[in-house]
Structure formats: structure tokens, C-alpha cells
């Protein structure tokens, strides 16, 4: 066979992870074929949970992945596939005879795997491929190959200090963000009417404050309130330093999950603060994570983890698992972090369901970085799971996730924060919500102090014309003090740039009036905000 030959391999199963169980249950013949392909013992006609669970565990040895580069956020979620019986039986070799790559054939909207020889071959030579193709680092290769060649990497130090300054500089370069020059703080007439240019419909519909008017001409604006990320701060600072805007240079250090974990290591313990679940960047801290997972396994500690993309919201492409092979293979799709799953969350009693997970969203307003001025909106929002919590059925979205407002046909439980506080204190009479919220605000203060502790690009840039609104999502988990007392510990899940404020506007019509007054007028009287730094 000559090295110029090329072959196509069919795909036996293509799916999104969250639909895998349902498809194995419902698609005729699928479970039978996958069980045969993976060597799982299944001879019945009716799918059974035991066989399905085995396939869901074993499939990570056979899975391949690709993702589309264009489309909506949902359409860009990685697709997983299993090659047909021939393709799935191609073994690994460090010196492979063939290479493979997925090919998406647009006209038919179907994917194949392309197979081609890497050198001239003789009849009878084995078809092999490199399961860690392209990786040259020996330790990384060893970790990537663990699903097929189990081994211990306990000798790897799993501590994860804050990355070097070069790491942050590389992020700045990749984002193509141009930092501003230093400017003097703008001074405005105390009765000035500010012209606002925005492409955010919620602002256009709800900002009614008499000190703000809208303009369709971006060049005429005093305030730029944009939905998309602003990049060229340098030109803005040089040409129009008086123009304020709703974002800070380098704020991605807060809003991108791997960066959030990195800057949080400036607080407290070497492995990060108590208010952030232990987090590893699967791109840069892969062996450390494997070592930590195996150490916990050896000690018999809980090993449930949640695997998340760096920069997607709404729980897209987010998966909970205690299967190490699952996490290792997810590294091959989009860039991911893996965080310790909160196995002991504070739960909320829903009369119709039982004890469910919930998370809390606070809107925070960053007025300035130096000096640090941070406010929190006095109303917070709650999201609830729809099924009683337990550490099983990890692919049951309505049990383990709380983001229900984007899923069609799914119940969205809504409780106003005032009602929630009454119910919470009734369910947990030993815990005053006021005390819990004081702890939450301390966490926010520590987070923003860490994020602004170093100059850009190692921290949020001190640009005096910048202001910002962020949404912080958090949960509460049970912890124990040294004297054995149970306490509720806030756990930050993520920080969101330009959050969806639909519910805020619907139930609190003055929301954007309060936001603009706080951020751009520095006036908080009669506004529903509290200064926390």
C-alpha cells in the first residue's frame, strides 16, 4: 500500500454527551451495537440500566470529537462520535502506521473519519494510530493514554501556584486587547446630561433616568454601553479620554473560568481560597489534576468533578462525573477547567419536589479599581433544580443543574429574594440570612481585591473611565469549623460579563436607573445598592 492512499471510516454513533443515555434507551439497536463494539455483556432485547451504565463508562475509550467553528453557542458545543467496528478496533501505537481525522461533508451534513497511511506498507502490516497524536511531552502523553494504559502519576506534585506573568501576557496578546494610556479622571459638570450609545435592548427599554439620553452616533457619546467586548482601549484613551464605558481592560481575568481560578490563588491557601472549589486548568495543569484525583481516590475521598468550558455560560458543554477517563477525554474537545463538584451543598426544600440544589445570582457594580469601589445590587436572584438532589444520575440535568430558563419545556421555579429569606430562615432557623450575606459580601470583596492587586495585564486595569456590571453566581456548601460546628460556606461558581438582566428589569423597573446613577454619576441615594468595598 502506498502512502498516498486514503480511506473513509463510517461513524456508528454521533451524539452530544447529555443525550447519550436517552439515545441508548430509545434508538432501536444502538445499545446492542455499542455493547458488542465495546465488549459489554448485553444479550437482551430491552435496554437495561446496568448495560447502559457500562456503555456510558466504557465509551470514553472509543469516543472521538469535533466541533463546528461557526453558528450559535449551542451549535458550537463539541460533538462526540464512535467510529464503526473497523475504526474502533484500530489500536494505539507510539509509532503508528496510519493517521485519522474527522471530515464534515457539508453537502450531506454528515461526518466521516479520514484514514491515511503514514508510510508505504506491506500486506499484513497492522493498522495503528497514535491516540495522543501531536503531543510530544512524555508526561502529558502518559496522562492522555491512561484510559487505555492505566498507570499511577502519584509522584507529580499537585499544587497549582498562580501562573507566571508570561501566562497573563500571552492571554492579553491572544485577546488582542490594547491597554489604555494613563489619563486624568474626567471631571463633569454636576448637572451634565450624558449621551449614551448602547446596543443592549434592555438598556434602551428601561433606562429612564433624566440625566441620561440615548444617541445613535457612537462618536457623539459620553458613555459606551456595549454588549460585545471592547478591545482598543489605547485609541479611546488617547483620542476620547472623557468617554466612559461599561467594561474594564483585562476583566476577562474575572469572567473566564481558568483565569478566575488563577487570580483567586492570590488569596489564602496555596491551592486557592476556601470560597472557590478546587479547580485545575486541563490545558496547563493536566498532570497535577490526575495526581490529585488519584490521591483522593487512594484516600477514599469523594471524587465527583464538574468539567466546564473556559468561556461558555448557561451550563453549555458542562458535565459532572467521577469517571477519570471521561475527564481525560474531554480535554480533547474545547478548552476546559475541571472543578471539584460540591457534594454537600446547602439544599432548599421545595414542597412539590423535596430538597433541591439552588444557586444565587448577585449583580455587582465595579465603580473603580484604584481605589477599589464595589457595590452590590440589593436584590438577588435564585435558581433551583427541579429534582431532589443526590450524588447519582450525574447526567440528569434537572437534578444537578439550576439553569432552567433556556431549556424548552422545563419548569422554571421562581422565588423572590424576600420570600426566599423567610423560607430559608424557617428551614434553617440556626442560620440568619443577614449573617450568611455578610460572609458572601466578604467573599466578593476578597475576589475583587485579588483581581485588582496587580497592574494590567496581571490584574484588572485601573482605567478611570471604566465601569462595569457583573453577575456572580454562587452556591452555599456545608463545612465544619475546628470545633466541630457546621457552617455555610459561600462557593463562587462563575463571574459573568454583561449578564442577562431581563428579570431585574421586569420586577424592578428602576434597575438600570440605579446602575447608571451608581456607576456614572457616583450617586447612590435612593438606589437599591450597598457599598461593600
C-alpha positions, 0 to 999 in steps of 0.5 A, a space after each residue: 500500500 502506498 502512502 498516498 492512499 486514503 480511506 473513509 471510516 463510517 461513524 456508528 454513533 454521533 451524539 452530544 454527551 447529555 443525550 447519550 443515555 436517552 439515545 441508548 434507551 430509545 434508538 432501536 439497536 444502538 445499545 446492542 451495537 455499542 455493547 458488542 463494539 465495546 465488549 459489554 455483556 448485553 444479550 437482551 432485547 430491552 435496554 437495561 440500566 446496568 448495560 447502559 451504565 457500562 456503555 456510558 463508562 466504557 465509551 470514553 475509550 472509543 469516543 472521538 470529537 469535533 466541533 463546528 467553528 461557526 453558528 450559535 453557542 449551542 451549535 458550537 458545543 463539541 460533538 462526540 462520535 464512535 467510529 464503526 467496528 473497523 475504526 474502533 478496533 484500530 489500536 494505539 501505537 507510539 509509532 503508528 502506521 496510519 493517521 485519522 481525522 474527522 471530515 464534515 461533508 457539508 453537502 450531506 451534513 454528515 461526518 466521516 473519519 479520514 484514514 491515511 497511511 503514514 508510510 508505504 506498507 506491506 500486506 499484513 502490516 497492522 493498522 495503528 494510530 497514535 491516540 495522543 497524536 501531536 503531543 510530544 511531552 512524555 508526561 502529558 502523553 502518559 496522562 492522555 493514554 491512561 484510559 487505555 494504559 492505566 498507570 499511577 502519576 502519584 509522584 507529580 506534585 499537585 499544587 497549582 501556584 498562580 501562573 507566571 506573568 508570561 501566562 497573563 501576557 500571552 492571554 492579553 496578546 491572544 485577546 488582542 486587547 490594547 491597554 489604555 494610556 494613563 489619563 486624568 479622571 474626567 471631571 463633569 459638570 454636576 448637572 451634565 446630561 450624558 449621551 449614551 450609545 448602547 446596543 443592549 435592548 434592555 438598556 434602551 427599554 428601561 433606562 429612564 433616568 433624566 440625566 441620561 439620553 440615548 444617541 445613535 452616533 457612537 462618536 457623539 457619546 459620553 458613555 459606551 454601553 456595549 454588549 460585545 467586548 471592547 478591545 482598543 482601549 489605547 485609541 479611546 484613551 488617547 483620542 476620547 479620554 472623557 468617554 466612559 464605558 461599561 467594561 474594564 481592560 483585562 476583566 476577562 481575568 474575572 469572567 473566564 473560568 481558568 483565569 478566575 481560578 488563577 487570580 483567586 490563588 492570590 488569596 489564602 491557601 496555596 491551592 486557592 481560597 476556601 470560597 472557590 472549589 478546587 479547580 485545575 486548568 486541563 490545558 496547563 495543569 493536566 498532570 497535577 489534576 490526575 495526581 490529585 484525583 488519584 490521591 483522593 481516590 487512594 484516600 477514599 475521598 469523594 471524587 465527583 468533578 464538574 468539567 466546564 468550558 473556559 468561556 461558555 455560560 448557561 451550563 453549555 458543554 458542562 458535565 459532572 462525573 467521577 469517571 477519570 477517563 471521561 475527564 481525560 477525554 474531554 480535554 480533547 474537545 474545547 478548552 476546559 477547567 475541571 472543578 471539584 463538584 460540591 457534594 454537600 451543598 446547602 439544599 432548599 426544600 421545595 414542597 412539590 419536589 423535596 430538597 433541591 440544589 439552588 444557586 444565587 445570582 448577585 449583580 455587582 457594580 465595579 465603580 473603580 479599581 484604584 481605589 477599589 469601589 464595589 457595590 452590590 445590587 440589593 436584590 438577588 436572584 435564585 435558581 433551583 433544580 427541579 429534582 431532589 438532589 443526590 450524588 447519582 444520575 450525574 447526567 440528569 440535568 434537572 437534578 444537578 443543574 439550576 439553569 432552567 430558563 433556556 431549556 424548552 419545556 422545563 419548569 422554571 421555579 421562581 422565588 423572590 429574594 424576600 420570600 426566599 429569606 423567610 423560607 430559608 430562615 424557617 428551614 434553617 432557623 440556626 442560620 440568619 440570612 443577614 449573617 450568611 450575606 455578610 460572609 458572601 459580601 466578604 467573599 466578593 470583596 476578597 475576589 475583587 481585591 485579588 483581581 485588582 492587586 496587580 497592574 494590567 495585564 496581571 490584574 484588572 486595569 485601573 482605567 478611570 473611565 471604566 465601569 462595569 456590571 457583573 453577575 456572580 453566581 454562587 452556591 452555599 456548601 456545608 463545612 465544619 469549623 475546628 470545633 466541630 460546628 457546621 457552617 455555610 460556606 459561600 462557593 463562587 461558581 462563575 463571574 459573568 460579563 454583561 449578564 442577562 438582566 431581563 428579570 431585574 428589569 421586569 420586577 424592578 423597573 428602576 434597575 438600570 436607573 440605579 446602575 447608571 446613577 451608581 456607576 456614572 454619576 457616583 450617586 447612590 441615594 435612593 438606589 437599591 445598592 450597598 457599598 461593600 468595598 
